[in-house]
């Protein structure tokens, strides 16, 4: 069914309905009185002039010439001008009207029914509107703001005598009884045809906000909602109405109530205004519209506040083997079946938990609805809802329009795709192996367990038929699944996966026991998968800033979500870090912060995040890229939004393939990498800078870098190769000449930083399609092709060894400015903790590079 309903036809400014005069009120009062144009029952014998309010009197008849202005007091059967004679009148007064022999004068007659006027579905007795019987009664009739004479006869009819002698025009009739106010707007065309366009009433001291029809809100001849209902005490607010909010043009909330006589919505105070109306119904609908000073609807009526969560077929769905009844129809109204219970639900693709109070049955269709809980903000799909039918549980998954896409048993903890756990379409880890009918837990997994939110154990097994993870327990809320996974390199990785309704809400993967094949990495590449939505609407949020910060608050990495609300990239962080924070921000929304422990060992992190909007915020986005100027490093450039920078010190041995002397000072370079990304998290450009620090070798080693483009499986499909330093011994501002910067007896030569040629990606390239920083920086030893020293932990096309026969690398990376070993020293003496780091396969002393022994390092640097 449709998610919402908007009545789009324009409703007339004067009234929601045009009321044509059509006779008496029958058994009850009608919306408007009968109004006709008739010849005047008397003959003007002269000129009659009168203006202003006319009140009361008994059988007063004005004949001949009457001169005067102001109020004329008539009463029952009061007549202005007597047409008993014909001829040419000669009398004049303030204004001059001359009767012509043989002329027929017409008047407008508002007809009473048995002495009562029918106005707004109520009878108004002449005893209340005739001052002869009610001293508080007042009547004022105007045409184009000009007062018009009138009179009341014995039957209670009101006769309007046009001031200009022509009945054509629009007349406004205001009647006050001292207790209630009545307003009629009467239009008479050139053919003397009469239309009553407004017929309203309200208590004195109040104003009409919404002109209802017997308490019903009717649009385009359809009943939208029953706002008030009638009982022995009069009209009261319908029990199906949760709240009514009336605001004036300034946005002030007014004191509103139901008129007990008519069932209309009224507000305190007699100041007329246009109003903004919001009505919340108990079925979740939020009805919004505007009215004019007569209470008539102006413009569109919008019905929001709910959407179809599950589009059922006559209250049922079929799970492939049987038809399940969810709702039942009784007397034309659908309701939840007695043996059905809602257990849990999510919206926005699993990012938003839906309160069960916001889930209802559509009384008109039997579908399952999601409501905004009294607001117009209803989160969109995809939806997931767990239900119990006669004690048996099901999980129903639907798309954005509520169409069912999958039905799974309610004891499913996690749906796997051919045994793989997936998050936002990305494969995480293979939990089950086998084929249909023979799935088992992956043999690489151990310590497999599941717990609920209270920490209580939950049974978890692999379904042999589907490979999904099932439970024998009744799992209502979220469940956390943990296990250890031994990868092909020998690392033991601990996975923590939080699931709800068969889907992943968040997950993390940490290396808890590194491989004995130590790769000497001082940095860790973390795959980040985030899905971000608007908490109110459930829609994806693009251009959300993702900031990975160190424990001290310093920025470590940053990126954006794309238009689908997804952020997928690999961040490079130092392994020495213990804690980090992922700060998710977007102007116009409150920040979301997630703490991550063990960041130095973390290799993957994924999470669903819903952001709560800030009310009434002005966002400035000069370049129109979707990123506010406050969060845009390049506010005038739509092709760039942020820069991500990595600064690394690289130290090399150059005796490849022979083992070196472990002084790692044959070539030392500081490499600065800056990725320029756009609002879609695509890399538009890579800027590179190099600063030559030391060259303690006799060889002339060249410094190169390879940047790889990857396919969806992580395989290298393209290489961007750059030579960054050709000859470190050349005598230039960027190179060392005859100085090596490894002997403490020498003065430090501070080479200038060289800005390299940028690598530009036209149109941008997804960050997940690039190898992560620091890419693949290496040296070509003495310029000899094939003799290369590469970092042992990076992806590379180099097919040679990356560690010597002793298991020592020819290259190391340090994520800081660094003091390298001096001439004649080695890294073991220069950094005493280095040995412990290696012996523990990186588990201990991960910050070894911060504690040098100053006796064995080059200490003449002047650029620190």
N, C-alpha and C positions, 0 to 999 in steps of 0.2 A: 504494500500500500504506500501511498505517498507519505513523505516525511513531514510535510507541513501543508497548510492550505492558505492561500492568499486570494482574497476576493479582489480582483484587479479592476473591476469596472468602476468608473468614477461615479460618485454619488453626488447628486445635485447640492449646490451650496445652500440653498434655502431650506431644503428638507430632504430626509431620506425617502420620503414618499410624497407623491403629489396626490392631494385629496380632492376629488371632484364632488361638488355638492350633488347629493343624490337622494334627498328626502329624509324622513324621520328616522329615529333611532331604534324602532322596533321594540323588542322586549328589553333591551338595555341601551344605554347611551352609545352613540356612535362617535367616531373620531372627530367629526366636525359637524356643525349645524348645517341645515339646508339654507342656502343663500340664493336669492333670486333677484332679478331686475324687473320691476313692475311699474306701470304708470302710476303717478301719484294720485291718491284717492281724492285730492282737493285741487282747486284751481287757483293759481296765483292771481290775485287782483291788484297786486302792486309789487313793489320791491321789498324783499326780506333780506336783511343782512344780520348774520350772527357768527361769532367765532369763539373758540375756546371750549372749555368744558361746559356741558349742559347737564343739569342735575334736577331730577325729581319734578314734583308738581302734580296737580290733579285735574285732568280733563281740560287743560288750558288750550284754547284754540286761537291762533293768531290769524286775524283776517285783515284784508285791506293792506294798508301800508304800515310797516313796522320799522321804526328807525332805532338803531342802537348797536352796540358792540359789546363783546365780553360774554359773560355767562348768561344763558337764557334758561330759566327754570321752567321745565315742563312737568312731566310726570306721566301717570297712566293716561294713555290716549292723548299725549301732547303732540300737537301737529304744528309744523312750521309751514305757514302759508296755507290758505284755504282756497281750493280751486272751485268753489261753488259758483263763481261768476266767471265770465269770459270777457275779454276786451283788452284794451291796451292799458297797462298800468302806467301810472305817472309818478308814483312816490319814489323818492330816492333817499339813501342814507349814506353811511361811510363809504360803501362801495355802491355801484349803480348797476342794477340788473333790471332790464325792462322786459316784461312779459309781452309776448306777441299773440294777437288774437288767433286762435286755432292751434297754437303750439301745444304739444303733449310733453309734460315734464315727467322724467323717470326718476325713480328712487331705488335704492338697494335695500332689500328687506332680509334681515337675519331672522329666520323663522324659529319660533319657540314651539316645543311640542308639549302640549298640555301645561303651558306656563313655564317650561324648563328649556334652557339651551343645552344642546349636546356639544361639549367641548372636551377634547382629549379623553373620550370614553367615560366621562362623568356628566351627570345631570347638574346643571346650575340653575337653581330656582330663581325666578324673578324676585322673590322675596329677599334674595341675597344681593342681587345686582341693581335693584331699583331703590333709589334713595328714599322713596316714599315709605319703604318698609325697612330700610337699613341705612342708618345715618352715616355708616362708614363706606357705603358704596360710592365708587367713582368710575366714570367711563370717560375715556378719551379716544377720539377717532381722528386720525390724520390721513391726509393724502399728500405724499411728497413733503412731509414735515409740516404741512399746513392744516390747521384745525378744520374739521368738517362738522356742520350741525347734524344732530340726530334727535330721535325721540323714541319713546317706548309706549306701545299701546296697551290696551287692557289685557291682551293675550300674552304679553311679554315679548312680542316681536320688537326688534330694534330696527328703526327705519333710519337710513343714512341719506341725507339730502346733499348731493354734491354742490360744493360752493360755486363751481363754474358752470353749473347747469348741465354738464356732461358726466355720465356715469363711468365712462371709460377711464381706467386708472388702477392704481394699486392702493388699497386702504389697509391701514393698521388699526386694529381695534384692541385697546387695552381696557380690561375690566378688572377692578379690584373690589373684593367684598370685605376687606379688612382682615380676612383670614387666608384667602387664597388669591392668586393672581392668574388672569387668563389672557391669552394673546391669540388673536386671529389675524392672519394676513390674507386679504381677499383681492383677487385680481379679476377685473372686468375688461374684456376686450371690446373692440369696435362693434361687434355683433351682439353686444350685451350678454355674452356667455360668461358665466361666473366659475372661477376655480378658487377653492380655498387651499392655499399652499402651506399654511402653518396653522396648527390648532393645538396649543399647548397650555399647560397649567402647572402651578407649583405653589407651595405654601408661601405666604407673605413672610418676608425676611430671609428668603432663600433664593437660589437661582437654579434653573434647570440645566443639568450637565449632560444628560443623555435622555432623549425622548424615546422610550421603549413602547412596545405595543403589548399591552396587558402583561408587562413584565418580561416580554421576550425581545431579544436582540435579533432583528430580522434584516438580512442583507440580500438583495436580489431575489426577494420573495421566498427566501429560505430562512428557516429558524436556525440561527447559529448557536444560541444558548438561551436557557431560561435563567434570567438574572434575578427575578423576584417571583414570588408565588403568593396567591391570595388565600387568606383564611378568615376566620370570623372576626379577627382584629384588624383586618385590612391586609395590605401587601407588606411582606417582609422579604429580606434577602434569602434567596434560594439556598438550600443546604448544599447544593453542588458548587456554590461559589466559595472559593477560599478567601479571596480578598478583592477589593475594588480600590484602585488608586486613581485619584483625579488631581491633575496638576494644571495650574494656570500657565499663561504664556511665559511667565518668568521662571517657571519650573518649580514653583512652590506647591507643596502637597496640601490640598484643601480637605476640610472636614466634610466627608460625603456620607450620604445615607439613602435609604429607599423611601420615596414618597408613599405613605400608606394608602393614599387615595387612588393613585394612578399606577404605582409600581415603577415609576421612572426613577432615575438616579438624580439626586439633587445635592447641592452644596450649600453650606451655611453662608449667609451674607447675600445682599441683594445686588451686588455688583456683577453685571453681565460680562461674560468673557468667552473667548474660545478656550477649549479645554483639551488636554491630552489624557486619554483614558487607558488604563491597563487593568484587565480583569483576569484573575487567575482562577481556573476551574479545578475541581478535584480530580479530573481525569488528566491533568497535566497541561492542558491547553493554556496558553497565555495569549489573550485577545487584546490587540492594541489598535487604537484608532483615535481620530480627532473629531471634535464637534464644534459647531459655531454657537453663536449666542442664543439660538433657539433650541439647542440640544440636538440638532440634526447632524448626522455623520457627514464629514467632509473628507473626500479622498478615499484611500483604501482601508479596508479592514484586514489586518494581518493576524493570522492565527499561527502562533509558534509555540515553543515550549514542549514539544514532543516530537518524536520520530519513530518510525517503525523499526524495531530492533529485530523482530523475526516475523517475516511475512508467511503466515500460516495458511493452509488450505481449509477453509471452513473450520478453523480452530484446531486443525490437526497437522501433523507432519508424518512422513513415512521414513523409517530408518533403514529401509531396504528389505526388511522382513515382516514388518507389521506397521499398522497405522496407530499413532499415539495421539490421544486426545488431550489437548492442553486447555481449551476453553469450550464452553457450552452456551448455546443460545436458549434463552427462556423468555418468551413473550416479546421477541424481537430485540432483546438486549443480551450481549455477550458478557460472560463473566468467567473467571478462572475456575476450572474444574475442581471439585472438592478434594481430589487425591493428588493435586499438583502443588508443588512448592518451588519457589525460586531459591537457589542456594547461593550463587555468586554470579557476578557479571563484570565484564570490562568493555571499554569503548576505546576508540582511537587506536585500534590495532594493538590493544593490550597495555597502552600507556596510562589508562585512566580506570580506576576501580569505581564501579557504579553502585551507589547505595541502593539496597533492595527496595527502599521506600519509593524510589524513582522509577520502578518497573511496574507497569500496569497492563491490564487487558483493555484493548480498544472496544468499548461497548457497542460500537457500530459494526465492526468487522471481525472481532475475535482475535486480531493479531496481537503480538506482544509489543508493547510500546516502551520506549525510554523517554522519560520526561526530564525537565530541567529543575525539578523540585520547587516549582513556583516561580522560576525565572524563565526567560526566553532562551537562555543558553543551554542548548542540548548538544552534548558531545556526539560527534558523528562516528560512523563505523570505520573500519570493520569491527564487528561486535562478537563477543563470546559470552554465552550464558550457560550456566550449569543448572539443570532442573531435576527435580525428583518427581517421578510419576508412579504412584502406588508403590513407593519404596525403591524403585529402580532409577538410577541416575543416568543422565545423558548430558553431553556437552554439545551445544549447537553453535556452529560458527557461521556467521553471515557477513555479507559485504556491506558497503556503505548504504545501500538501499534496503537492507534487511532480507535480501534473498539468501536462502540457505546454500552454503557452499560445502559444508561438511557436517556430519553428525557422528560423534564418536562415543564410546562407552564412558560413563561418568567416572570410572575408576582409572582413567588414563591420566598419568602424571605428566608425560611428555611425549608428544608426537615426534617420531624420528623419520627421516627421509632415507629409506634404504639403509637404515641403521645409523645415519648421521644426525647429530644435533645441529640444527641450523638456526641462525639468528639474522633476521632481516635479509634472508636470501643468501647468507654467507655460511659456508660449512665451518663448523667449529671443531668437532672431534667425532670420530666414529665410535659409538658406544656399543652397538650391536653388529655382529657379523653373521653372514649366512644369507639365505633366501627365504621366500614365503614358506612357512611351515617348519623352518629349521633355524630361525634366528636364535642366537645365544649371545651372552655378554662377551664383548671383545676380550680376548685373552691378554691384551696389553693393559687391562684395567684391573685394579685391585682396590680393596677397602671401599667398596661401593655401598653407600648408605643414603637414607633419606630421613628428614626430620620436618615436623610441622613448625609453625611459628612459635610454639611454646617449648620447642626443643625436644619434644617427644618423638621417639622413633616411629617411622612409617614404613610398612612393608613395601618393597620395590623390586619388581621382577621384569624380565624381558618377555614380551608376548611373542611366542614362537611364530605366530602367523603374520603379524605386522611388523615386529621389531620394536614396537612402541614400549615405553616403560609404564607398567601398570602397578596398581596397589590393591591389596586385599582390604585395606582400610577405607573408611569414609573420610576423604580429605576435603574439607570445606574451603580452607584458606590456602595461602601460599605454602609451598613445600620446597625445601632446600635439598638438593641432591649434591653429594660430594663423592669424589673418587680420585684415585691416583692413576695416572696414565704414564706408561714408559714409552718414550718415543724412540725412533730409529737410531738416534744418537746416544741413547742411554740416559737421557735426562728423565727424572721423575717429575711429572707436572701434576700439581693438585688443581683439579677443576671444582669450582663451586657454582652451581647452576640453580637459580631461583625460578620456580615455575608456578604457573597458575592456569587452570583450565586447559592444560595440555600444551601451553606455549611458554617460551622463555621470557621472563621479565628482566633478568640481569644475569650476568655471569662473569667469572674471572678465572684466569689460569696463571699459576705461579710455579716457577721451577723451585721445588723444595729439596731436590737432591740432584745437583748438577752431574752431568756425564763425566766419567773419568778422563774422557778425551777433551781435556781443558782447552778452550779456545782463546784464553788470555783477553777476553773482552772486558773493557772498563765501562762500556755502555750497553744498554739493553734496548732493543727495538720492541715497542709495545704496539700491538694492533688495537686500535680504538674503534669500536662500533657503537654509535649512539643513535637512538631514534627519539626525536623531540616533537611534541605536539602542544597545541594550545589546550590548557586544562579546561577551558569553558566549551570550546567547540569541538575538540578532538581532532581538529585538522592539523596536518603537518606544518611545522614551523621551519621555514627556510631562513638562511642567513643568520642563524643563531651562532654566536661566538663560543667556541669550545676552547677553554684555556686550561692547560695542564700546568699547575704551579708546584714549586718545591715547598717543603715544609716551612721555609722561611718567608714564603710569599713571592719569591722571585719567579718570573715567568720561565717555564721550561719548554712549553710547546703550545701551539694554538692552531685553530682551524675553524671551519664553518660547517653548518649543515647545508645541504643542497635544497632545492625547491620541494623535494619529497620528505624533508625533515630528517634526512640521514647524513651522518658524518662518519666516513670510513677512511682512516688513514693510519699510518704507522709513525709513532713518535719515538724519538731517540732520547733516552734519559740515562743518567749516570747510574751505574749499579750500586754506588755507595749510598744512594738515597734510600731512606727507609719509609718515608711517608710523603704522599703528594695529595693534592686536591684537584679534582676536576670541577672547574667553575663554569657553569653554563649561563650565558647572559645574552640578553637582547633588549634594546631600549623599548620601553612600553611593557616590560614583564619583570617580575621579581626574579632575582638570581637564584639558581639552584646549585648547591655545592655538595660534592660527594668526596668523602675522604677515602683514600686508598692506602692500606698498609702493605708493607713489603714491596714498594714500588720498584726497587732495584731488581727484584726477582720476577716481577710481573711480566708476562708476555702477551696477554690478551685481556681486554676489558670491554664489556658490553652492557648497556643499560637502557631501559625505557624511561624517558623523562617527560613529565607534563609540566608546563610552565604556566603560572597564574598571571594573567594580565593585570596591569596597573590601570586604574580608571583615569580617563581624561588626560592623556599624555600627548604632547605634541612632538612628533618625530621629524627631524630634519634630515633629509637624504638628498644632498645636492646633486650627486651623479646618478641617482635613480637606480642603484644596483641592489637595493633592498637592505643595505647596511647603513645604519644611521651614521651621521657625520661624527658623532661622539665615539663610535667604535670602528671608524674607517680610517686607516692610516693614509689612505689616498682618496679623500672625499670628493675630489674633482675628476677622478679617473674610474669609469665604470668597469675597466678591465682589471683593476687591482683593488684589494681591500685590506690585506694584511701581509706582513712579511714574517717568515720563520727563519731564525738564524741559529746556526750551530758553529761553535768555535772549537777547534781541536788542535792538539799538538801531536804530530806524527813523527815517530823516531824509527830509523831503519838500520838494519845490518845489510851489507852489500856483497857478501861473499857467496851468494847463492850460486850453486846448490850446496856449497860446503857450509859447515857450521861456522858461525861467527864467534866473536869474543865477548858478546853480550854487553858491549858498552853502549849499544843502540844510539850512537852519535855520528854514524857515517853520513847521515843526512837527517837534519831535524827541520821541520817546516810547520809553521802555524797556518792552518787552512780555515778560512772563514767561508761558510756556505750560507747563502740567503735565498730562500724560495719566496717568490712573489705569487700570492694566491688571490683568486677572485672570490666573489660572493658565493660561487657554487663549489668552493673547495677544490678548484682546479688550479694546477700550477701553470702560470703564464710565462714565468721566466726564472732562470736560476742564475744568480750572480755569484761569482767566485773571486776570492782574494787570497793571495799567498804572501807570506812573509818568511823569507829564508832566515833561519836562526843559527844553524851550525852545519858544517861540512867537515867532519873529522877524518875523512877517508882520503886515500891517495887516488881513488877512482873519481871520475867525473860522472856522477849519477844524475840521471834525468828523472824529473818528477812528473807523473801523469795521473790522470783520473778517468775512470769509466763510469758513466751514469747509464743505468739500464732501464729500458721500458719493458714491462712485464705483461703477460697475458693473465687471464682470469685464474689460471692455476699457478701463477707465480713464476712461470718459465720466462727466460730472457728471449725477447723477440727483436730488440733493437738496442744498439750501443751508441752512446754519444761519447766520443773519445776526445780528450784535450791534453796536449802537452802544456804543462804549467811552468816548469823551470827546465830550460834546456841545458844550461851550463852554470852550475852554482859557483864555479871558480872564475867566471868572467868578472871583469872589473867594471861594474855598473852600479848605479844607486840601489839596485834590487838584488845584487849578488855580492859575494864575499871577497872576491879577488884572491889575494894570497893569505888572507886571515881565515882561520878555521873556526874560531869561537868555541874551542874545547879546552884550550890551555889557559889556566888561570894566570899565567905569566903574561898573557896578551891583553891588550885593550879590546874591549868588546866593540865589534863593528855592528852598528844598528842599521840593518838594511831597511830600505823603504818598503812599504806594503805595495804589492803590485795588483792592480785591478785587472782581472782577466776578462776576456771576451765573454759576454753573457750567452747563455743557451736559451733561445726563445722558442716557445711552443705556440704556434698560431692557433687561436681558439681555445688553448688550454688543454691540459692532460690531467685526468683524474689522479689524485695523489696516490691512490692505491695501485695505480698502474706504473708507478716509479719505484725503483729500489730505494730503500730508506737511507737517510744520512747515516754515516758519512760517505755513502756510495762505495766506490772502490778506488781509493787513492793508493798509488804504488810507485815504486821506482824501477827504472830499467838500469840494472847494475852496469856501470861504466859504459852505458849506451849500447850494450850488446843485446840484440833481439833475443827473446826467449828466456833471458836471465832476469827474472822479475821478483821483487819482494812485495808480497801482498799481505794484508791483514788476514788472520786466520778465521775471523768470525763474519766476514761480509760475503754477500753473493758475488760471484766472479765468473768470468768466462775463462780465466786462467786455469789450465789443466795440470800445472805442475804442483809440487808440494808447497805447503804454506808454513810448515814447521820442519826444522832440521832433524838429523838423526837422533838428537838428544831430546826431541820434543819441544825445543825452544823456537819461538817464532822469529822470522826475519823482520817483523814490523810490529810495533805496538802503538796504541792510541791512548792519549790522556785527554780528558775533557776539560782541561784547564791550561792556563799558562804554566810552564813547567821548567824546572831546572834539570837538565840532562846530565848524565855522568860525565865527569871531566876526563881528559886524556889520561889513559893508563888505568882508569877505574872501570868497574862494570856495574850493572844495575843492582846486583845483589848487595854490593857494599854501599852504593849510593842510596839505596832505599831498603833498609833492613827488613821491613814488613813484606817486601816483595816475595821472599821465599815462603813465608807462611801463607800468603795469598795463593801461590802456585800449589803448595802442598795440599791445601784444602779445596783445590779445584774451584777457587773463587768464592767459596762460602764464607771465608774469614778474611779480614784485613782488606776489604774491598776499597778502602780509601788509602791504600799504601802510598800513593803518589803525593799525598799531602804531608808526609813525614820524612823528609830527606836527612841524610847525614851530611852536613855541610862540608865535611872534610873531603868528600868524594864526588861532589857535584861541581859543575861550572857555575861560579857565583859572581861573575863580572857583569851580568845583565844590567842594563840601565833602562830597559823599557818595560819593567814590571809595574 
